[in-house]
Amino acid sequence: MDNLKWGVIGAGSVAQRRSIPAMQKTSKNELHAILSRDPKRGQLLAERFGAAVSYTDMNDLLADPELDAVYIATPVFLHAQQAIAAAEKGLHILCDKPLSLDQDQSQKIVDACKSNGVNLQICFLFRFHSCFQKVRQWLIEDYFGTVIYARMPFMKNAPKNRDDWHIDPAKSGGGSIMDLGAHSIDLLRWFFGEVADVSAFCSDFVYSYPVEETGLVMLQFENGVQAITETSFAAQLSPQVLEIYGTDGSVIVYNENGWKIRRETKGQIDIIESQFEDLFQQQFEHFFRCVVGEDYPIVTGLDGVRNNQIISAAYESANLKRVIHIEN
């Protein structure tokens, strides 16, 4: 296979600003088709990004014999239907996060991909950043001793319009925990393994959305590590990106004119700088290598299922005001 020919399902803001331009920077991925409900808009987008064809009907796009893979960037409530339909056509799938509205839907997607022998990955982009890959390697090497505690705030002052699907629980499945927390929860699980217990708080006292604008999720991992992530559509962006504290040292990823790593162990402090990285580009390049058997997926369907499971437990905890145990 010389390259992957992609169809984009949901050519909205993220696809236009980030994922399609990133795809086009790679040498092994080609934008072939765009799906848009508006035929004029679809044609304009196809011309703008150099796609061979635009479709208004998903079944027509999936039936295109030139396609190898689809990138799904639609509202969350559509993911399961679209991903399963693509898998049944033998198409590889890269799906925006979270994988679906809940664990059961995500498991059905995973099962469909397995039955049809197609690759499934989710856009958990933080896994591709060199800062976090360095941190994970240090954790594997026990560089910080026994890890005790971790924190990952993910807050963006990003007020939503009342017709924005992100704040419609039937379409999004939740608010800032579902949208932003999907990323931080996935990264913490990538670092520390499976989650045993979840406790959470949700609030909406600033904008009074139908979903939580701010969330706080506490995680107890099976290995004893405790972690917390704060998410918000109302609070300003935190300069702290990640904090990890162990018996022998600590590491902090922070934003100061670009991301930096502060690593401390045995009284020695190292500051490691990083450059801008196009994480979408890295994922598309990685995806191609996985399809042709040159690499093993950094993100799998199981990661999407577990992510939904933890987020659902967080919402259950906030509603019932108690700790929720997770069976892995």
N, C-alpha and C positions, 0 to 999 in steps of 0.2 A: 504493500500500500504506500503510494507516494505521499498522499495527504488525506486528511479527513475533510469531507464536504459537510458543512453544518447548515441546519435550519434553525432560525431563531424564533421561538414561540414567546411573544411578548416583547416587542421592540420598544420598550418604554425608556424612561430617563436613564436608568442604570445601564441598560444594554447600549444605548446610544453614546453615553459619555464614557463608559469604561470597558464593558466586555467586548463589544464589537471592535472598537479600535485596538484593544489588546490582542484579540484573535488575529487581526490583520497584521500585527507586528511579528507574528510567528511565521515560520517557513513551511510548516506542515499542516496548517489549518486554513480552510478556505470557506468564506461565507458564500453559501449557495442560494439560500432562500430565506425570506422574511415573511412572517405571518402578521397581518394587521386586519382588523375588522373593516377599516376604511380603505377601499381600494386605491383612492388617490394618495392617501398617506403612505400606504404600502409601496406604491410605485415610486414615490419620491424618496423613501428610505432606501429602496433597492438601488436607485440611481445614485444616491448620495454615498452609499457604502460599497457599491460595486457588486451587489448580489445579482445572480443570474435571473431570478424570478421572485415575484411576491405572490402570496396567496391570501385569500380572505377566509378560507375554510381549513381547519386543522387537518381533517381527513385527506384533503387534497395534498397538503404539504407532506403528510406522513407517507402518502402513496408515491411520492416523487422517487423514481428509481435511482436518481443520482445521489440521494442523501446517504450519509453514513452515520450521522449523529445529530442530536437536537440539544440546544441550550434552552432551558425553560426558565423564563424570568417573568412569570405572571403572578397575580395575587395567589396567596398560599392555598386558598380553597380549591384552586384549579389544578394544583400540582399532581395529585393522585390520578385523576382522570387522564390528564395529558401524558404523564410518565408511563402509565400502564399501557395506554394506546401506542405510544412510541415503542415500548419494549416488545409488544406483540407484532410490530412491524420489523423487528430485528434491528432497531436503531439504538446506538449507544446514547447515554443520557448524562448531561451535566445539568443539575437542577439547583436553582437558587435556594438559599436556606430560609426557613427550616424546610425539611424535606416535604412535610405535609402538615395538616392540622393536628394530627395526633399519632400516637404510636401504632395503632391498628392500621391506619391508612398507609403509614410508612412501611410497615411490614408487608403489606400487599404489594407495594412498589418493588421492594426488595425481592419478593417471591417471583413477581412477573419478570424481573430482569434476570434472575437466576434461571428460571424456566426457559427463557429465550436466549440465554447465553450472551447477554449484552453487558457492557461496562456501565456501572452507575457510580457517579460521584456527586458530592454536594459542595456548594461554594462556601466551605469553611476556610476562608482565605488566609486567616492568621497562621495556619499551619505552614504556609509557604514563605513566611517572612523569615529572613535570616536571623533576626534577633531572637525570635521564638525557637527557631531550630537550634541555635547555640544554647539557649537555656535548657531545652529538652536534653541535649547531649550532656550538659553538665549534670542534670538530674540523674541521667542514666549512670554517670560516673560517680555519683554520690559526692559531688564537689562541695555541697553545702551540708553534708552530714545527713541526719534524719530531718526531713522537712516537717515543720510543725504547722505552718500557716501560710496562706496565700490570699492575695486580693487582686481583683481586676475590675476597676470601675469602667463603665462604658456609657457615658452620658453626652448627649448632644442637645443643645437648645435648638430644637427644630419643630416649632409649632405646626400643627397639621390643619389643613382645611377640613371643614365638616364633612365633605364628600370624599375625603381621602380613604381608600380602602384599608389603609394601615390601622385606622381606628374603628373599623367596622368589625366587631368580633366574629361575625359569621364568615367574613372573608379573610381575616388575618389570623384568627385563632387567639388573639391577645394583643397586648400593647408593647411596651418597651422591652419586657422580658422576652417575648416571642421574637421581636425584631432585632434588638441589639444583644440581648442575653444569649440568643442562640450561638453567637460567635464566642462570647467569653466562657460560657458553660462548656462549649466544645473544646476550647483550648485548655481549660483547666482539667477536663477529663483526659485529654491527650497527654498532659503532663503527669497526672496522678492516678489514672486508672478509673475503675468503676466507683460510682457514687452509692453509698449505703443509705443515707438519710438526707432529707431536704426540709428546710424551713424557710418561709418567705413572708414578706409584707408587700402590699401593693397600695398605691395611693393615686388620687386624681384631683387634688385640691387646687391646682393652679388653673388648668384648662377644663376640668370636668368632662373629660372624654368618656365614651362608653367603655373604654378599656383603660388599663392602668397606664398613666403617663410616667410613673416612677415605680421602680421595683427594687427590692433588696432580697437576694437569694443567698442562703447559707447552705453550704454543702459539707457533709461529713463523708469522706471517702473510706472505702473498705480497708485501706492501709493506715487509717488513723489521721491523715491530713485533714485539716479544716480549712475551708476557703469561703470567700464571700465575693459576690459580684453585685455592683450597684448599676442600675440602668435607668435612663431617664430621657424623655423627650423635652423636658423643661429646664433641667440644670445645664450650666455651662460645661464645656468639655474639660475633663480633668487632665492636668499635665502628667499625672501618674498613669501609666498604662498597665503595669503589672508589678506586683511585689511578691516576693517569696522569701520566707525566713526559715532557716534550719538551725540545727544545733552547732554547726561549724561555719556558718556564713549566711549571706543573703544576696539577693539580686533584685535590682529595680530597673525596669524599662520605663523611661520617661521621655516626654516631648519637650525639647528645648532647641527650637530651630532645626527640627528633625529628631528622629528617635535616637536615643542613646541608652547604653546599658551601664549601670553602676553595679559592679560586682565586688563584694567584700568578703574576704575569708582570711582568718588568722592575722587580722590587723592590717592586711594589705587591701588597698582600694584601687580598682582598675576602672577606667572609663573607656568604653568602646563605642565608637560612633558608627552610624550606618547611613547609607545613601537611600534615596528614593528607590523603591522596588515596585514594579508593576505586578501585583500579585495575580491579577487575572491572566496576564500573559504567561506567568509561570505555571498557572494551573492548566491553561490550554496546552502548553508544551508538554507538561507532565501527562495530561490526559492522552495525547497522541502516543506517547511512549508506552503507556499502559495498554492501549488498544492493540498495538503491534507486538506486545510481549517483551518490551525492553525495560519495563519498570513495574513495580507493584504499587497499587494505589495508596497514596498517603491518607486519603479519605475514602471510606467505604459506605455502603448502604447501612450497615449495622451502626455506624456512627450517627447516621440520621435518625435511626430508630431510637437509639439511646438518648439522643438529644431531645426528641419529643417526649420520651418517658420522663426525663428530669424536669423539663418545663411543665408538663402536666402535673407532676408532683408538687412543683412550686405553686401553681395556681390552686391546687387542692389544699395545700398548707395554708395559703393566705385566706382561703374561704373558711376552712374549718378551725383555723388558729391553733394548729398543732403540727408536730413533726410528722413527716410522711416517710415511711420506710420503703425502699425500693428493692424489689426482687430481681436480681440479675441472672 
